[in-house]
Amino acid sequence: MYTPEIYKNENSEEINKFLQENSFGILINQSNGKLCATHIPLELDVNKEGEDVLYGHISKENPQWKGFTDN
């Protein structure tokens, strides 16, 4: 996705702080030609290799999750 220079931030400390303070994101996908968007909780963690990993959750009660298994 194109990001204009004015909005770019490549400072990992600032990005991590922002993610910890704003722990919700919008998950967007399409299924059967329809666009779906859901606010989901997000958690930033570090794996065994020291890499940042962003975890999220979507309920199976939400029909949007099927778009990931169907595609």
N, C-alpha and C positions, 0 to 999 in steps of 0.2 A: 504494500500500500504506500502510495506517495505521501510523504510527510514534509510540509514546507519547513525550511531551516528554522524559522521563528518558533516552531513548536517542537523541534527535536530536542531530546535530552538523552545523552548517552552516559550520564553520570550514574553508575549503578547504585551508589549509596542513596542518592536522591530518589531514584526509581523505587528501590526497596522500601524506603521510608514512606513514599506515597502509597505503595501497595499495602503496607501494614496499616496505614491510617484510613484507607479506603478499601475495605475488604469485600466489596461487591463489584461485579462486572456484568456486562451484558453479553450473553451467549447468543450468537446469530448464526443460523444456518437455513437452508431451504430444503424442502421435501415436497415432492409432487408439484413442483412449480410454485409453491407458496413459501414466502419468507416468514421465519419465526424468530422471535427475540424474547429472551427470558433473563431477568436479573438473577444472578446466582452468587452464592458466597464463594469467596476465593481465599486461599491461604498460601502464603509464600513460605517455602521450606528449602532446606539444603540437603542434597542426597549424599551418599557415602563418598562420592568423588568430589564433593565440594561445589557442585553445580547448583544453581538456583532452579527450583521446580515450583511451578504454580499449579496448585490443586484446586479443583472446583467440584461442585456437586449439583446434580439435577435429579429431581424425584422421578421415579417411574410412573407416578401419577400424572406427570406432565407429558403430553403426547410428543413434545419436541424431541425427546431422547431417541425415539424410534428412527428419526432421520439419520442418526449416526450409525445405526445398525443396518439400515436399508441401503445406505450409500457406501 
